[in-house]
Every structure is written in C-alpha cells, then in structure tokens.
Amino acid sequence: MTFQCISIDEAIELIATERIIIVDVRDQSSFQQGRIAGAQLLNNNTLGDFIASADTTHPVIVYCYHGHSSQGAAQFLSEQGFDTVYSLDGGFEEWRQQQPVDNDQ
C-alpha cells in the first residue's frame, strides 16, 4: 500500500463530502498555535493509541509544515493498514494561506 499526494482543493472537497481523519505531524507548539479544524496531533507519544483506535477504513489526510515530512508519515500509516492515506501538498503553510485555521487553545 502507498499514499497519494492531495492538493488543498482536493482536501477541502474530501473533508466536505466524506468522514476524514486529519492528522497533524508538526510539533505540539505549532499544533497549539493553529491547525486545520478537526485535526489531531500525531507524534511518537500518540502514535500507538492512534493506530490502535483509529478506523482504518476512513481516509486519512496527513499534513506537516510544507508537505515533505507528511509523506513519510503517510507512507507509514498506509503500511499500518490504513486503506486510503493522503499527504497534503504544501502542508499547513499553504493551507493557512487559503483557508481559515483553528487556533482555539
């Protein structure tokens, strides 16, 4: 299994039409300062619980800062049995230029 890269526009469409799991692989401080609405932080501390509890049939969108680190994380999740995994092209930096972000703390 492998992941696919997805554009901001494609991600917006998926989020609007399907039940999507959104995963942020940036550091906790960046996550707290702003994130895509509904995103959950995924790091070494939360990875085991996430894999154990997530519904692997729901599509997953993984994002990082600029869309590079998320590709490795997306590949890892696809290897863990998630059916459909996407890496967000341009990452959070591109997303926040085009879309509102959630920065509730």
N, C-alpha and C positions, 0 to 999 in steps of 0.2 A: 504494500500500500504506500501511497505517497500523497503529498498535499498539493494543492493548487494555489497559485497567487490570485488575488482578487483585488479589483480596483475599489476605490472609495464608493463610486456609484453602484457597483455590483453589490458591495457590502450593504449599503443603505437599502437596496431593493430586497435583499435576503432578510435583513433584520425586520423589514416591514411585512414580509409575507410568510416567514417561517419561524419556528421556535429555534432560536440560535443561542448557542453558548458563546459568550465573548470573553476571551482570556487576554489579560494584560501581563506581559512578561518583563515589564520595566521594574525598576526598584520601587520599594514601598513609598518613599518620599514623593517620587514623581506621580505615582498612582494616587496618593492623597491630594496632590495639588490639582489634578484633573485627569479625567478618564472618559472613555466612551460610556454613555449611560448603560447600566446593566452589566458592565464588565466586572470580572472578578480577578483579583491578583493571583498570579500563579508563580510561585518561586520554589526553591528547594524545601522550604518548610511546609508548603501547602500541596505540593505535587502528589504525594501519596494519597492523601484524603480525596483530592480532586479525581484522580484516576479511579479510586475505589467507589466513589459515589456518583460520578457523572454518568448520564445516559449516553452511551457511545453511539446511539443511533441518531442523535441530534447533531446537526452540523456545528462545527466549532470554527470561530474566527479568532486567530491569534494575532496580536499586534505588539510591537515594541516601539522604539523611538522613531526609526526611519524605515523599517521594513526589512532589515537584514537579520537580526537575531531571531526574529519571529519565525523565519524559515526553518531554522534548526529545531525550534520548539514544535513547530507544526509537523515536521517530519517525525519527531519523537512521538507525538501524540498519535499520529497515523500508525506508527509501528506498535503502539499500545492497544490497537484495536478500534480506535475511533473511525467510524465509517467515512465521514466527509470532513476534511480539515482544510482550512484556508489560511494563508498568510496575507495580511493586509499590506498591499503595496503602498509605500510612502509612510506607513506607520502612523503613530499618533500625531506627529508633527504635521503631516499632510491633512489628516482628519480634522484637526482643530482649525486649520485654515479654511475649511469648507463647511464644517458642521459645528453645532453647539456641543459643548462638553459638560460633563457632570463634575462639579468640584465641591459638592457637599461633603463636609467632613464629619 
